[in-house]
Structure formats: C-alpha cells, structure tokens
Amino acid sequence: MVFAAVASAAASPLPAFSLTKSPCMSDGLAKEHTQSAMVSLPSSHKWRMVIAYDGTKFAGWQYQQSPPTIQCLIEDALTRATKLCRKELCLVGASRTDAGVHAWGQVAHFVTPFMFDSLDTLHAALNGLLPQEIRVREISPVQPQFHARFSTTSKTYHYKIYNHAIMDPFRCLFAYHTHNDRLGNPVKEIFCLDIVETVINYAQCKQSTISRKYTSKLHLQGAVLQLEVEGSGFLFRQVRNMVALLLQIGREALPADVVPQIISARDRKELAKVALSAPPHGLCLMSVNYNSDILEPPQGCPPSSFGRTHSVSKCKLPFY
C-alpha cells in the first residue's frame, strides 16, 4: 500500500527549440537519406516509433517553442525527412516525460498521406538528423485505430538510486546519489496493489470508478537500488514521489505508519508536507505495452525497421 499513496501536484509545461542538423552528417548524405521512395495514396497511413533518449539536457517530451524538448526535435527531423509539416504528421507520444527524465522505450505515432516502400531509409535519416542523445530504435506500420497514448495497457518505469558514500561518475546522470548507513535491508518487494479512483459526473449526478493496477519491486544491485514500477497509469511525478517517501522512511526520518495516514487523508498535500519529489535523472521510462492485436501491421505495408546493420566481408592489411 506504500505506492498507492505517493502522487504529487501538477507542474508547469516545459518548452522546446528547433532542430539543427547533426554535425557528423553532410548535406549530401542528408539529402540521400531523405529521398525514400514513396507511393501516394488517398488515405493516411500510421507509423509507430520506439524511441530512446538521454533526457539530461532536454525540457521533457511535450512540444514547446523553447528550450529543447524531445517531441520538438523529432518533429523537426520528421519534417525534414518527409517534407510534411507538424500538423500533417500529428506526432503523439505515449508518455509526457518531465525535464531530465530518460527513456529506453518511449512510443510515439505519426501519420503520412503516402506509403513508404521501405522504412529503413526513413529510419537512417531520422537518426542522422537527430542529436546523439536521441535515437529511434524501431519504426513499424500500425493499424489506423492505434494510438500511442490511449491504446496502452501498461507502462514500466525504473528509478535508480546510488546508495554509497562516493558517487560513481559513470552513473551520475542516470542515478540519484544518496548515502544512508542506517539502511540495513533496502530490498522490498510489493507484489501487487490496486487503486480505485472515484470519478463523479456532476452533469448526470452519477458516480463511476477507474481501477489502476500497479506491480512494484525494489532491487539491490551492489550500490544501486532500482525501483521497478509497472502500472496502467500514473499521476504526475508519482514514481518520483514514491521514491522520495521510501527514502525518508529508509533513513528513519519518517515512521513507516505515515503511509496509512497519508492514504487515509486522501489528500496529496499531506504527502507534500513530509516528502518532496526525488530528482528526475534517476527515472527512466523502460517500456510502453499494448495488446498484440493493435500492433498487427496492415496489409501491403513495408516491414518494420530496427536499424541497418553493416558487415565487412574482407579485410586486407598491407603487411599481410
């Protein structure tokens, strides 16, 4: 029941900037990559992308004018690769991650009025245009009814804590550093918890319920504590609030019975009185999950692209 209580207040939206071409990609190469063969069709076609990014220097996912956001950069790359404007592309992400939050399995969809002969060329073009902190891992055709956000069945987040006196410099951008000598056994496993939200429709004076299910685990890997949370939906900064509260209890700064008190209060302000959000850089969106039938590709579409692979058949050395 610890995890049901931990959700935080909303925050202000975050902005974004225009894409600049990757310095390692020449104009000629960019032009070659963007000349993917296309067949014009009267209806639109929908495409799903799986995206990974280091969110350190970006202001989150959601599109804004400035400073940089992930959605803005991907839209600019798509615009250059497809010659379509952002209103035509209709790019939608599954999760609006906050500033500084990372992702390994963010999902987004976009539409085009034409069919691609091959997705490999588009895939290479996007990764050539995007900064190195953002990578499209997969592009796939999907059914018209697929929606990156509303078709989800669950999402999985990981939050990493580095629990040692000295921070590992190779982990400092992806784990929250804290040290606690009194944390004897930090391994906790919450098998499952159900949360029921009550939604009142004042227009019809009816009451309905929305059920959200979470499965949470906390693992110890050397000095790294990793909280894994999978749920059908999350409130704003919920995972970071869960981490902050657990750390306070682990440090013995708060008694364990504060959790049922927060739950019974049914007021998120009560949580804010005892624990703030953990920093964003320890959080990573690992996967967004869907029913398999919604991911079935339509007939006549090109196969999914997972990136081109290159092999060397012969290697001639001058001294042999």
C-alpha positions in Angstrom: 0.0 0.0 0.0 3.0 2.3 0.1 2.9 3.0 -3.6 -0.8 3.9 -3.8 -0.3 7.0 -1.6 2.6 8.6 -3.5 1.5 11.0 -6.1 2.3 14.7 -6.5 0.9 18.0 -7.6 1.0 19.1 -11.3 3.7 21.3 -12.7 4.0 23.9 -15.4 4.6 22.8 -19.0 8.1 22.7 -20.4 9.3 24.3 -23.6 11.5 23.3 -26.8 13.7 24.5 -29.7 14.3 23.9 -33.4 16.4 21.0 -34.8 19.8 21.6 -36.1 21.4 19.0 -38.4 23.9 16.6 -36.8 27.4 17.8 -37.4 28.5 14.4 -38.5 26.1 14.3 -41.4 26.9 16.2 -44.6 24.2 17.9 -46.7 24.7 15.4 -49.4 24.2 12.5 -47.1 21.1 14.1 -45.5 19.6 14.6 -49.0 20.3 10.9 -49.9 18.7 9.6 -46.7 15.6 11.7 -47.1 14.9 10.5 -50.7 12.9 7.5 -49.6 10.7 6.0 -52.3 7.0 6.9 -51.6 3.8 5.9 -53.2 0.9 8.5 -53.0 -2.3 7.1 -51.7 -5.6 8.8 -51.0 -5.8 7.6 -47.3 -3.4 8.3 -44.5 -1.0 5.7 -43.0 0.0 5.4 -39.4 3.5 4.6 -38.1 4.8 3.7 -34.6 8.2 4.6 -33.3 10.1 3.2 -30.3 12.4 6.0 -29.0 15.3 6.1 -26.5 16.8 9.3 -25.1 19.1 10.7 -22.5 16.9 13.4 -21.1 19.6 15.3 -19.2 19.7 18.5 -21.3 16.1 18.5 -22.6 13.0 20.1 -21.2 10.9 16.9 -21.3 8.9 15.3 -24.1 6.0 17.8 -24.7 6.3 20.2 -27.6 7.1 23.8 -26.7 9.0 26.5 -28.5 12.0 26.9 -26.2 14.1 25.4 -24.6 14.6 22.0 -26.4 12.1 19.1 -26.0 12.2 15.6 -27.4 9.0 15.9 -29.3 10.1 19.2 -31.0 13.4 17.6 -32.2 11.7 14.5 -33.5 9.0 16.5 -35.3 11.7 18.7 -36.9 13.6 15.6 -38.1 10.3 14.0 -39.4 9.5 17.3 -41.2 12.9 17.3 -43.0 12.7 13.6 -43.8 9.1 13.5 -45.1 8.6 17.1 -46.3 5.4 17.2 -44.2 4.5 19.9 -41.6 3.9 19.1 -38.0 0.2 19.5 -38.4 0.2 16.8 -41.1 2.4 14.5 -39.1 0.3 14.6 -35.9 3.1 13.2 -33.8 1.8 11.9 -30.4 3.8 10.4 -27.6 2.7 7.7 -25.1 4.2 9.4 -22.1 4.9 13.1 -21.5 8.1 12.6 -19.5 9.4 15.6 -17.5 12.6 17.6 -17.9 15.6 15.4 -17.1 13.8 12.1 -17.3 15.2 9.4 -19.6 13.5 6.8 -21.8 14.5 3.5 -23.3 11.1 2.5 -24.6 9.1 5.7 -25.3 6.5 5.1 -28.0 5.1 7.7 -30.5 3.0 7.6 -33.6 2.7 9.8 -36.7 0.8 9.7 -39.9 1.6 10.3 -43.6 -0.6 10.6 -46.7 1.7 8.2 -48.5 3.1 4.7 -48.1 6.9 4.1 -47.7 8.4 1.4 -49.9 11.0 0.8 -47.1 11.2 2.1 -43.6 15.0 1.5 -43.3 15.8 4.7 -45.3 13.5 6.9 -43.1 14.9 5.3 -40.0 18.5 6.1 -41.0 17.5 9.6 -42.0 15.9 10.4 -38.6 18.8 9.1 -36.6 21.2 11.1 -38.8 19.2 14.3 -38.2 18.6 13.8 -34.5 21.2 14.7 -31.8 23.1 11.8 -30.5 21.2 11.8 -27.2 18.0 10.8 -29.1 17.7 7.6 -31.1 14.7 6.0 -32.9 15.1 2.3 -32.1 12.2 1.0 -34.3 9.7 2.2 -36.9 6.7 0.0 -37.6 3.4 0.3 -39.6 0.3 0.1 -37.4 -3.4 -0.1 -37.7 -5.3 3.2 -38.2 -7.0 2.7 -34.8 -3.7 2.5 -32.9 -3.0 5.4 -30.6 0.4 5.7 -28.8 -1.2 7.1 -25.7 -4.8 5.8 -25.5 -4.1 2.2 -26.7 -1.6 1.4 -23.9 -2.3 -1.4 -21.4 0.6 -0.5 -19.1 3.9 1.4 -18.7 7.0 0.4 -16.9 9.4 2.9 -15.2 12.7 2.3 -13.4 14.1 4.7 -10.8 17.8 4.2 -9.9 19.4 5.3 -6.6 23.1 5.1 -6.0 23.5 4.3 -2.3 27.1 4.8 -1.5 29.4 7.4 0.2 31.1 8.2 -3.1 29.1 8.6 -6.4 30.2 6.6 -9.4 30.9 9.3 -12.0 29.8 7.0 -14.8 26.3 6.8 -13.2 25.8 10.4 -12.1 23.5 11.3 -15.0 21.3 8.3 -14.6 21.0 7.6 -10.8 20.2 9.7 -7.8 23.0 9.8 -5.3 22.2 9.2 -1.6 24.0 7.6 1.3 22.5 6.1 4.3 24.4 3.9 6.8 21.2 3.1 8.7 19.5 1.5 5.7 20.1 -2.1 6.8 18.0 -4.1 4.3 16.7 -1.9 1.4 15.2 -4.8 -0.6 11.5 -4.6 -0.6 9.0 -6.3 -2.9 5.4 -5.2 -3.3 3.7 -7.9 -5.4 0.6 -6.0 -6.4 -1.7 -3.2 -5.3 -5.0 -1.9 -6.7 -6.0 1.7 -6.6 -9.6 2.7 -7.3 -10.3 6.3 -8.2 -13.8 7.7 -7.8 -14.9 10.0 -10.6 -18.1 11.9 -10.1 -20.1 13.1 -13.2 -21.8 16.2 -11.8 -23.9 16.7 -15.0 -25.6 13.3 -14.6 -25.1 13.0 -10.9 -23.6 9.5 -11.4 -20.5 8.0 -9.8 -18.1 5.7 -11.6 -14.8 4.1 -10.7 -11.5 3.8 -12.5 -9.2 1.0 -11.4 -5.5 1.3 -11.8 -3.2 -1.6 -11.0 0.5 -1.4 -10.1 3.2 -4.0 -9.7 6.3 -2.7 -7.9 9.7 -4.1 -7.0 12.7 -2.7 -5.3 16.0 -4.4 -6.1 19.5 -4.1 -4.7 22.3 -4.4 -7.3 25.6 -3.6 -5.5 25.3 0.1 -4.5 22.4 0.6 -6.9 18.8 0.5 -5.7 16.4 0.1 -8.6 12.7 0.6 -8.1 10.6 -1.0 -10.9 7.0 0.0 -11.3 4.5 -1.2 -13.9 1.0 0.3 -13.9 -1.9 1.0 -16.1 -1.5 4.7 -15.5 0.5 7.2 -13.3 -0.2 10.5 -11.8 2.2 13.4 -12.4 5.5 12.7 -10.7 4.0 9.7 -9.0 7.1 7.4 -9.2 9.4 10.2 -8.0 7.1 10.8 -5.0 7.1 7.1 -4.2 10.9 7.1 -4.2 11.2 10.2 -2.0 8.8 8.8 0.6 10.6 5.4 0.7 13.9 7.1 1.1 12.6 9.2 4.0 11.3 6.0 5.7 14.5 4.2 5.0 16.6 7.0 6.6 14.3 6.7 9.6 13.3 10.4 9.1 9.7 9.2 8.9 8.0 6.3 10.7 6.5 3.6 8.5 3.0 4.3 9.8 3.0 7.6 8.0 1.9 5.7 4.8 -1.5 4.6 6.0 -2.0 8.1 7.4 -1.4 9.7 4.0 -3.7 7.2 2.3 -6.5 7.8 4.7 -6.2 11.5 4.3 -6.9 11.2 0.6 -5.1 14.5 0.0 -1.9 14.8 -2.0 -1.0 17.9 0.0 -0.4 15.6 3.0 2.4 13.8 1.1 4.0 17.1 0.2 4.3 18.0 3.9 6.6 15.1 4.5 8.3 14.2 1.2 9.1 16.1 -2.0 9.8 14.6 -5.4 13.0 12.7 -6.0 15.2 14.2 -8.8 14.2 13.4 -12.4 17.6 12.0 -13.6 17.1 8.7 -11.8 13.9 8.0 -13.6 13.6 6.1 -17.0 10.6 5.1 -19.0 11.5 1.5 -19.9 8.6 0.3 -21.9 5.0 1.1 -23.1 2.9 -2.0 -23.5 0.0 -2.8 -25.8 -2.3 -5.6 -26.8 -0.7 -7.6 -29.6 -3.7 -7.3 -31.9 -3.4 -3.5 -32.0 0.2 -3.8 -33.2 -0.6 -6.0 -36.2 0.6 -4.3 -39.3 -1.9 -3.5 -42.1 -1.7 -5.5 -45.3 0.6 -4.1 -48.0 2.9 -2.2 -45.6 6.7 -2.4 -45.5 8.3 -4.5 -42.8 9.4 -2.9 -39.5 12.8 -1.2 -39.3 15.1 -2.0 -36.4 18.1 -0.1 -38.0 20.5 -1.1 -40.6 23.4 -3.5 -39.9 26.7 -3.4 -41.8 29.2 -6.3 -42.1 32.7 -6.4 -43.5 33.3 -9.3 -45.9 37.0 -8.8 -46.5 39.7 -7.1 -44.5 43.0 -6.5 -46.4 46.0 -5.4 -44.3 49.0 -4.0 -46.1 51.6 -6.0 -44.1 49.9 -9.4 -44.9 
